[in-house]
């Protein structure tokens, strides 16, 4: 009898816990307490009925067209799973919480509307997180205690100075992934998510530039995929998810820093009408407080039929790696021999995790390396640097402005090589977590150069004049800025992402970094001008 009692008690507690963990129940409770007084009964305000339980809420809100004509014409639903910006209910109650949302006057109700005034930031955030994680009936979207801690006690965020400026609508549009929240360092402060993201392009477009914005210290990477077809995208769930969909997508870009990709003139990514992207963001919280993770990308486009050539991108990974924990330098290599024929390289980059000590790419002929094309330990990936410094968190791109021809066949191609030192207590193998390891090559190329303008000025070239010297330094180093840079902010970080120093509103063209009492080690500096352009560099203090 006693055994049955305890068994029943455990079952009851498990049921109560599962109900407590359902974010939909909390969202329903918030709407009941703060909004249902007007939006219920025989004639609910704006024909919006918020009465009933969580199941009723799902039926009345999720994927339901709003009564507001303007919102309906924009393709919004009352709750649009995975997209807070397309969820009309959230647009009404967010009250400035989401800067990505720009309200049109026609969206606003004709009657008095003050529900948002009664919602706390935590409650509004809980609604947003529920939507971003797919607006599901079951499951926990986010730890509410983490949100309480962030909004009541303070935390860090990817964009403390606000949303980056979006392109003019005649030139492009802005996409956003986030926010998602990370627990403090040491308490599970790392997350990686994927998100299906539908665009609103009614016609085919050509993408000529992608300007990416993220926290270059806390963001481990941002990858932009595109679905092979709308049919394959339709089969993917809405909202943040932990699992990739590599069988149905192609690569557009893979970056680790806030990179501005300006494609060579005459080339573009070709996107069909109603394009669906798959966004992938990986953030790590190095701070002792909660962290708000976000990524923005400004997409610049032109009409279809203008570009002469299509830009291609490939992410090539060697997954069968395991690094022994003997403290010795361990090296792996792989030759890529896909029979593409002749290609013309525009950009190369790589990727390892924290055990990485080097990453290089060679041209390979007759299955033998012949020319070193890329060295991640050198500035801008250019081989032959005097002071190589490998930083796995800031691996550079190398751009070939004249487009480098490479023959890809069964005997010719590209070879990449990575090295690691594992001083941990365990063998470390391939995996997605930062404690795992990776060996990845990113290649961007054309298959023809007819109609392409070479010697294209690339935004990364601007960093040449922003290199610190001497590097390594002892007591001080100088960064020389161009005349037209304008006012800049300089932020100095250690290799763990902790902010060490901030100098605001610098108006001189020559910046001096003083060592003062900083210990020897590697430091990262970020420079940001008034136009929002972000430059990064590394400096070694001896």
C-alpha positions in Angstrom: 0.0 0.0 0.0 2.8 2.4 1.0 4.7 1.5 -2.2 1.6 2.3 -4.3 1.2 5.6 -2.5 4.8 6.7 -3.2 4.5 5.5 -6.8 1.4 7.6 -7.2 3.0 10.6 -5.5 6.0 10.4 -7.8 3.6 10.3 -10.8 1.6 13.3 -9.6 4.8 15.3 -9.0 6.1 14.3 -12.4 2.8 15.5 -14.0 2.9 18.7 -12.0 6.5 19.3 -13.0 5.8 18.7 -16.7 2.9 21.1 -16.6 5.0 23.7 -14.9 7.7 23.3 -17.6 5.2 24.0 -20.4 6.0 27.6 -21.5 2.6 27.7 -23.2 0.9 27.5 -19.8 2.8 30.5 -18.5 2.1 32.5 -21.7 -1.6 31.6 -21.3 -1.5 32.7 -17.7 0.0 36.0 -18.6 -2.5 36.7 -21.3 -5.3 35.7 -19.0 -4.1 38.0 -16.2 -3.1 41.0 -18.3 -5.2 40.9 -21.5 -8.3 38.7 -21.2 -10.4 41.3 -19.4 -10.9 43.1 -22.7 -10.3 40.2 -25.1 -13.0 37.7 -24.0 -16.8 37.3 -23.7 -19.4 37.5 -26.4 -17.8 40.5 -28.2 -14.1 40.5 -27.4 -12.1 43.6 -28.4 -10.7 43.5 -32.0 -12.4 40.1 -32.3 -9.5 38.6 -30.3 -10.6 36.0 -27.8 -7.9 35.2 -25.2 -10.2 33.2 -22.9 -9.7 29.5 -22.1 -6.8 27.3 -21.4 -3.5 26.8 -23.3 -5.2 24.5 -25.9 -7.8 27.2 -26.6 -5.0 29.8 -26.9 -3.3 27.6 -29.5 -6.5 27.2 -31.5 -7.4 30.9 -31.3 -3.9 32.4 -32.0 -1.3 30.1 -33.6 -1.4 30.4 -37.5 -4.6 32.5 -37.3 -5.0 35.5 -39.6 -5.6 38.7 -37.6 -8.7 40.9 -38.1 -6.5 43.9 -38.7 -6.5 44.4 -42.5 -2.9 45.8 -42.7 -1.5 43.0 -40.6 -3.2 40.4 -42.7 -1.9 42.0 -45.9 1.6 41.9 -44.5 1.3 38.1 -44.0 1.3 38.3 -40.2 -0.5 35.7 -38.0 -1.7 36.4 -34.5 1.1 34.1 -33.5 3.5 33.1 -36.3 5.6 30.2 -35.0 9.3 31.0 -35.0 8.9 34.6 -36.0 8.1 37.2 -33.3 8.3 40.0 -36.0 5.4 38.3 -37.9 3.3 37.7 -34.8 0.7 40.4 -34.7 -0.1 39.8 -31.0 3.5 40.2 -30.0 3.9 43.3 -32.2 1.1 44.9 -30.2 2.4 44.1 -26.7 6.2 44.2 -27.2 6.2 48.0 -26.5 9.7 48.6 -27.8 11.2 45.4 -26.5 12.0 44.3 -30.1 13.8 47.0 -32.1 13.6 44.9 -35.2 9.8 45.6 -35.3 8.8 48.9 -36.9 5.1 49.4 -36.3 2.9 50.9 -39.0 0.1 53.2 -37.9 -2.4 51.0 -39.7 -1.5 48.1 -37.4 -2.6 49.9 -34.3 -6.1 49.2 -33.0 -8.7 51.9 -33.4 -9.8 51.5 -29.8 -7.7 52.2 -26.7 -4.9 49.7 -26.2 -2.9 49.7 -23.1 -2.2 46.0 -22.4 1.5 46.4 -22.9 1.7 48.8 -20.0 0.8 46.0 -17.6 3.4 43.5 -18.9 6.8 43.3 -17.4 9.9 42.9 -19.6 10.2 39.4 -18.4 6.7 38.5 -19.4 7.0 40.1 -22.8 10.3 38.2 -23.3 8.7 35.0 -22.2 6.0 35.5 -24.9 8.7 36.3 -27.5 10.8 33.2 -26.5 7.8 31.0 -26.8 7.2 32.2 -30.3 10.8 32.0 -31.3 11.0 28.4 -30.1 8.0 27.5 -32.3 5.0 28.4 -30.2 4.4 24.8 -29.1 1.9 23.5 -26.7 4.4 21.2 -24.9 7.9 21.8 -23.8 10.0 24.5 -22.2 11.2 27.2 -24.5 13.4 29.0 -22.0 14.2 29.1 -18.3 12.0 31.9 -16.9 14.4 32.3 -13.9 17.2 33.1 -16.4 15.0 35.9 -17.9 14.2 37.2 -14.5 17.9 37.3 -13.7 18.6 39.1 -16.9 15.9 41.8 -16.7 16.0 42.3 -12.9 19.7 42.0 -12.1 21.3 42.9 -15.4 23.3 41.0 -18.0 25.4 41.3 -21.2 24.1 41.5 -24.7 25.4 41.3 -28.3 24.2 44.8 -29.2 24.4 47.2 -26.2 24.2 50.2 -28.5 21.1 49.0 -30.2 20.1 47.5 -33.5 22.4 48.0 -36.5 21.1 50.3 -39.2 19.2 48.4 -41.9 19.7 49.0 -45.7 17.4 51.3 -47.6 14.5 49.2 -48.8 15.4 50.0 -52.4 18.8 48.3 -51.8 18.2 45.5 -49.4 16.6 44.2 -46.2 17.7 43.1 -42.8 17.3 39.6 -41.2 17.7 38.8 -37.6 18.3 35.6 -35.6 17.6 35.9 -31.9 17.5 36.7 -29.2 18.3 33.5 -27.2 19.6 33.7 -23.7 22.7 32.0 -22.2 23.3 31.2 -18.6 26.4 32.6 -17.0 29.8 31.0 -17.7 30.2 27.8 -15.8 26.4 27.2 -15.7 25.8 25.9 -19.2 26.4 29.2 -20.9 26.6 27.9 -24.5 23.9 27.3 -27.1 23.7 26.6 -30.8 20.5 26.8 -32.7 19.2 26.6 -36.3 16.2 28.5 -37.5 14.1 28.2 -40.7 13.6 31.8 -42.0 11.2 32.6 -44.8 11.9 35.7 -46.9 9.2 37.8 -48.6 10.8 38.2 -52.0 8.0 37.7 -54.5 10.4 37.6 -57.4 13.9 36.1 -57.9 16.7 38.4 -56.7 20.5 38.5 -56.9 22.5 39.0 -53.7 25.6 41.1 -54.1 26.5 41.8 -50.5 25.9 40.4 -47.0 27.0 42.7 -44.1 27.0 40.6 -40.9 26.7 42.0 -37.3 27.4 40.0 -34.2 29.5 40.0 -31.1 32.9 38.9 -32.4 34.0 37.8 -29.0 31.0 35.8 -27.8 29.8 34.5 -31.1 31.4 31.2 -32.0 30.1 31.3 -35.6 27.2 32.3 -37.8 26.3 30.2 -40.8 23.7 31.1 -43.4 22.3 28.2 -45.4 19.5 28.3 -48.0 17.0 25.5 -48.6 17.2 23.7 -51.9 13.4 24.0 -52.5 10.3 25.4 -50.8 9.1 21.8 -50.5 12.1 20.7 -48.5 11.8 23.8 -46.3 8.1 23.1 -45.7 9.0 19.9 -44.0 11.2 21.6 -41.4 9.7 22.7 -38.0 9.4 26.4 -37.2 11.4 28.1 -34.5 14.8 27.5 -32.9 15.9 23.9 -33.0 19.2 22.2 -31.9 19.6 19.9 -34.9 20.8 20.9 -38.4 19.2 20.0 -41.7 22.2 19.5 -43.9 20.5 17.2 -46.4 18.1 19.9 -47.7 20.3 23.0 -47.7 23.3 24.6 -49.4 25.9 27.0 -48.0 25.7 30.7 -48.5 28.3 31.9 -45.9 30.1 30.7 -42.7 31.8 33.3 -40.6 33.3 33.8 -37.1 33.6 37.6 -37.1 31.3 40.5 -38.2 32.3 40.1 -41.8 31.0 42.3 -44.7 30.9 40.2 -47.8 30.9 42.3 -50.9 30.9 40.0 -53.9 33.0 40.7 -57.0 31.3 42.9 -59.5 29.4 40.8 -62.0 28.7 38.0 -59.5 25.9 37.3 -57.0 24.1 34.6 -55.1 21.0 33.7 -57.1 17.9 33.4 -54.9 14.5 32.2 -56.2 11.2 33.9 -55.3 10.0 33.1 -51.8 13.4 32.0 -50.7 13.8 30.2 -47.4 17.0 30.4 -45.4 18.3 28.3 -42.6 20.2 30.4 -40.0 22.7 28.9 -37.6 24.1 30.8 -34.6 26.4 29.5 -31.9 27.2 31.7 -28.9 29.3 31.2 -25.8 28.9 33.2 -22.6 32.2 34.0 -21.1 30.7 36.4 -18.5 29.4 35.8 -15.0 25.9 37.2 -15.8 23.2 36.1 -18.3 23.9 36.9 -22.0 21.4 38.0 -24.7 22.6 36.5 -28.1 21.6 38.0 -31.4 22.8 38.2 -35.0 21.8 40.6 -37.8 22.6 40.5 -41.5 22.0 43.2 -44.0 21.2 41.6 -47.4 21.8 43.8 -50.5 20.2 42.7 -53.7 19.5 43.6 -57.3 17.0 42.4 -59.9 17.5 39.0 -61.4 19.4 38.8 -64.7 22.0 41.5 -64.0 24.9 39.4 -62.7 26.9 37.4 -65.1 28.0 34.6 -62.8 26.6 32.8 -59.7 28.7 32.7 -56.5 29.0 29.3 -55.0 30.0 28.3 -51.4 31.0 25.0 -49.9 31.7 23.9 -46.3 34.0 20.9 -46.5 34.6 19.1 -43.2 36.9 16.3 -42.1 34.8 14.6 -39.5 36.8 11.5 -38.7 39.2 13.2 -36.2 40.1 12.3 -32.6 42.9 14.2 -30.9 44.8 12.1 -28.4 45.3 13.6 -24.9 49.1 13.2 -24.7 50.0 16.9 -25.0 51.8 16.4 -28.3 51.1 18.3 -31.5 48.7 16.2 -33.5 48.1 16.9 -37.2 45.5 15.8 -39.7 45.2 16.5 -43.4 42.7 15.9 -46.2 42.7 16.4 -49.9 39.5 17.6 -51.6 39.3 16.1 -55.1 35.7 16.8 -56.1 35.5 16.7 -60.0 34.2 20.3 -60.4 36.5 21.1 -63.2 38.0 24.6 -63.3 36.9 26.9 -60.5 37.9 30.5 -59.6 38.5 31.0 -55.9 37.3 34.2 -54.4 37.6 33.4 -50.7 39.0 30.8 -48.3 38.7 30.4 -44.6 38.8 27.6 -42.0 37.5 26.5 -38.6 38.8 24.6 -35.6 37.9 24.7 -31.9 39.9 25.7 -28.9 42.6 22.9 -29.1 43.5 24.1 -32.6 47.1 25.4 -33.1 47.1 25.9 -36.9 45.0 25.6 -40.0 46.3 25.8 -43.6 45.1 25.2 -47.2 47.3 24.3 -50.2 46.7 23.9 -53.9 47.1 20.2 -54.7 48.3 18.8 -58.0 48.7 15.1 -58.7 47.6 14.6 -55.1 50.6 16.6 -53.8 50.6 20.0 -52.1 52.2 22.6 -54.4 51.3 26.1 -53.2 50.3 27.3 -49.8 47.2 29.5 -50.4 46.0 30.1 -46.9 47.4 30.3 -43.3 44.9 31.1 -40.6 47.7 32.2 -38.3 48.5 35.2 -40.6 46.8 38.5 -41.1 44.0 38.2 -43.7 45.0 34.6 -44.2 48.1 35.6 -46.3 50.9 33.0 -45.9 54.4 34.0 -45.0 53.7 36.4 -42.1 56.6 37.3 -39.8 54.7 36.7 -36.5 52.1 33.9 -37.0 49.4 34.0 -34.3 46.6 31.4 -34.5 43.4 32.4 -32.7 40.7 29.8 -33.3 38.0 32.4 -32.3 39.0 34.9 -35.0 40.1 32.9 -38.1 40.4 35.3 -41.0 39.1 35.1 -44.6 41.6 35.4 -47.5 40.2 37.1 -50.6 41.6 36.6 -54.1 40.5 39.8 -55.8 41.8 38.6 -59.1 40.1 35.2 -58.6 42.5 32.3 -58.4 42.0 29.5 -61.0 42.1 26.0 -59.5 41.5 22.7 -61.3 39.3 20.4 -59.3 39.5 16.7 -60.5 40.3 13.3 -59.1 44.0 14.2 -58.9 44.0 18.0 -58.5 42.2 20.2 -56.0 42.8 21.6 -52.5 44.4 20.1 -49.4 43.7 21.4 -45.9 45.6 20.6 -42.7 44.9 21.3 -39.0 47.0 20.8 -35.9 45.9 20.5 -32.3 47.4 20.0 -28.8 45.2 18.2 -26.3 46.2 18.6 -22.7 42.8 17.7 -21.3 41.9 14.5 -19.4 40.1 12.9 -22.4 40.5 12.2 -26.1 38.6 14.9 -28.0 36.8 14.0 -31.2 34.7 15.8 -33.8 31.6 17.5 -32.4 29.4 20.6 -32.4 30.2 21.8 -28.8 33.1 24.1 -28.2 34.7 21.3 -26.0 34.7 19.1 -29.1 36.9 19.7 -32.1 36.5 20.5 -35.8 38.4 20.7 -39.1 36.4 22.7 -41.7 37.3 24.5 -44.9 35.1 27.2 -46.3 35.4 27.9 -50.0 33.7 30.6 -52.1 34.2 30.4 -55.9 32.8 31.0 -59.4 32.8 28.4 -62.2 33.3 31.1 -64.9 34.8 34.6 -64.9 33.1 35.9 -68.1 31.6 39.3 -67.2 33.4 39.5 -63.8 35.3 42.7 -62.9 38.5 41.8 -61.1 40.6 43.9 -58.7 37.4 44.5 -56.7 37.9 46.5 -53.6 37.0 44.3 -50.7 36.0 45.7 -47.3 38.5 43.4 -45.5 41.3 45.3 -47.2 40.4 48.3 -45.0 41.9 46.4 -42.1 45.4 46.7 -43.6 45.8 50.2 -42.3 44.3 49.3 -39.0 47.0 46.8 -38.0 48.7 47.6 -34.7 52.5 48.0 -34.6 54.8 47.0 -33.2 53.1 43.6 -32.8 54.2 41.9 -30.5 54.4 44.9 -28.3 56.0 45.6 -24.9 54.8 48.9 -23.5 52.6 50.4 -26.3 51.4 50.0 -29.9 50.0 52.3 -32.5 47.0 51.9 -34.9 47.0 54.4 -37.8 43.5 55.3 -39.1 42.7 56.7 -42.5 41.7 60.3 -42.7 38.0 59.7 -43.4 37.4 57.2 -40.6 35.7 59.7 -38.3 35.0 59.2 -34.6 35.7 55.6 -33.4 35.3 53.5 -30.2 38.1 51.1 -29.2 37.3 48.1 -27.0 40.0 45.8 -25.8 39.3 42.2 -24.8 41.3 39.3 -23.4 41.2 35.9 -25.2 38.3 34.8 -22.9 36.1 37.6 -24.2 36.3 39.7 -21.1 36.3 43.5 -21.8 39.5 44.9 -20.5 39.4 48.5 -21.6 37.1 50.9 -23.5 38.1 54.2 -25.1 35.1 56.1 -26.5 34.8 58.9 -29.1 38.4 58.8 -30.4 38.8 61.6 -32.9 42.5 61.3 -33.7 43.8 59.4 -36.7 46.5 57.7 -34.6 45.5 55.5 -31.6 48.0 54.4 -29.0 47.3 51.2 -27.0 49.1 51.5 -23.7 50.0 48.3 -21.9 49.8 49.8 -18.4 49.4 46.9 -16.0 48.1 44.2 -18.4 49.8 40.8 -18.1 51.5 39.2 -21.1 49.2 37.4 -23.5 47.0 37.8 -26.6 44.4 40.6 -26.7 41.7 41.4 -29.3 40.8 45.0 -30.2 37.6 46.1 -31.9 37.2 49.5 -33.6 33.8 50.8 -34.5 33.2 54.0 -36.4 30.0 56.2 -36.5 28.8 54.4 -39.6 28.7 51.1 -37.7 31.7 49.5 -39.5 33.5 47.1 -37.2 37.2 46.3 -37.5 39.0 43.7 -35.5 42.7 42.9 -34.8 44.9 40.9 -32.4 47.9 42.0 -30.5 50.5 40.1 -28.5 51.8 41.7 -25.3 55.2 40.2 -24.4 
